[in-house]
């Protein structure tokens, strides 16, 4: 099958953040391993020229004549008109991986303009059907297929570690642990240690006694809300109001770490908890 793969080449479209590993290892390489012919259309360079993006994507599709156009929508880069034209001429599909918190504000606007939709939220299926979108498939996030070398002599370097972007909720949580004398090493954008490459992340999981998986949605814990006057304002304005299963839930155990995570509805479908 010929697949036109439409995604960002770099993380959040920023070359400084490195390759979009989810798109590269999680989707594109998997399609190729399954024997499909994949042609990439990266739209990072169009983020400041959306009008040209519509023209060039349509031209690319008509030249390549794919059996399927696979999208991973970032924000509002593609117009409804463009998506409708593509749907009329080709089979199109989009990965909606954040329906737990942005179905109403995002998915609802775009779902009917694809031939097929993929969601990771089992509770969103009925919402798709209610808006007349019947071609929806339930899938889930997973760990990236990165080769892990078993090192029996590997020793622990961290009592507790956390890998993920820094936000007010995570910063508060880790600060509270440190107040209790628990040593926590934190990595990711916004933390002093900075972000890790995939190989470095795997090593941290393997050398941590406990790997924390903290949601990046807002917390309504009273202790958090009252710990700083800004936190209540952040909670009121935050778009991410619901936790969800993410790749980290699978990455930590897959790469050999011990995971301590908050509960997310449906987690027991995949992990013993």
Steps between C-alpha positions, in 0.01 A plus 500: 500500500620852422480727804547876501622573852412853618665603824757727664858387448621662821356500849230770510636620166820631660832375365665593829290236678620220273321240288135424566570148629132412526438576137828349381527181707139465607334539161715550190753224566223263607310554175817420306570188707151383414596521132327822399646763271520820702546851365545773763351847495645695792340834571737654756619764254141597417397592855540868411357464150177303531356621171788342307468185711150435361618542141811283533328216686228473236762503227708234677201272545393530136851423379559205733146355476508320837265225611488669841595841640597465863481817710616583848342841546689738726272800522298695242749486213268339244180663382169317483492574129836326447398197705170470312674513162741227608220286645309525174795374294680266747457295816611712795551423867612693807644395836304684772714420803371759746123454497493479879551874522456653156215318331261794534755768414682318218387155386136600465603761242699259280377141542234501229747632246702177496403165352606330824599607850710336771447584867675383817202585719236224536257753646520710181359232269142590584580868438626420151187300424277777635645743246453254214859377485471121479845412361687534828748249642613464859876463533754592766843647556795263540873500555730583211677198355849594614762223540573438867827329596475292813783604732501270803768702679304825475482673840251754631590866463171655613264426786214669318496657155251688289520569126259750347442869443494727802169659596356641822333173608806283444728761655282509813479120526875449475566786742275330755691172463831679550364668813452151641862413431437301182765553235336560163694556176286681242566527128320670215430842355481757777706304755862594583623160370340569162352256248632152425550315175316169468806289584568714808139469611517121479815500716332716765205259518739206540709666770212639710353314796169677431395681182218746556231546237328829581206626296545828314136593558404745769463386861206589721680380812421756769862495617616598152235767453586668830879468473523813282251767404571445128408131511127561531515732199700242302246230590211720389657580162671169422367315191625159619237417758510120476780246533550239231703193414816610323814341359683531832264245657643242260855629456611467862418127538595420140849640546549321832400761756272489803205736453307696760211675327173675571189304406342569163165343397565195285858443617406155631422392143871503425691469829459300819434754774 
